[in-house]
């Protein structure tokens, strides 16, 4: 019995060893039927053999068929994140871009409403034409205490405020006026010509000389006049004769400078 067991064990090891050799040399073989009763008995009743080595990989198989389309995936929406920190503002502005093209003129809008009434403006300046010049073109006998009148020629008399016969200027428009006069005397003492306002002396001019020479004198003034004021030339000191000819050495002028 012991001998038989030994024989069986030896046979199993031999078969396992031989199988390992054959497995390493070929990838496919037909199974060999073993009809030996003793071998079947040994395999059924013996100890399992040592596992053999892995065989070589088989050839690559044919590609399989395309699989079915999978179900749509679910869209996952995450939770709202925290508010971020404010961005850093730039301290410098960018370079301005080029000017665009001028657009077309739009349609006229509707009339606007009436605005508020403006404040009253200042009084306008009225351009007044008041001026005169009276002259004598011949010798004139003047008498002390009288105003020089009967002027023989009016160069201009804008406004007609100067009376040629009486020799008086009467103010019609209040304002500031300028007056001038001029006289000529030949040989010896002559009178004093005075510019008077409302019969009060403003300026004077002496027309005379002890020598036998021509003596020309002139004077004038700027006066503030009110309506009704009168201005003229009055003769004082002595009576006499003033010299003149076509050169018109005797004259009296006045004009308004500005209105009050």
PyMOL commands that set and color helices and strands:
alter all, ss='L'
color gray80, all
select helices_A, chain A and resi 2-25+37-45
alter helices_A, ss='H'
color red, helices_A
select strands_A, chain A and resi 131-136+140-142+153-158+162-163+168-170+175-188+192-197+200-206+209-225+230-236+240-242+250-259
alter strands_A, ss='S'
color yellow, strands_A
deselect
rebuild
show_as cartoon
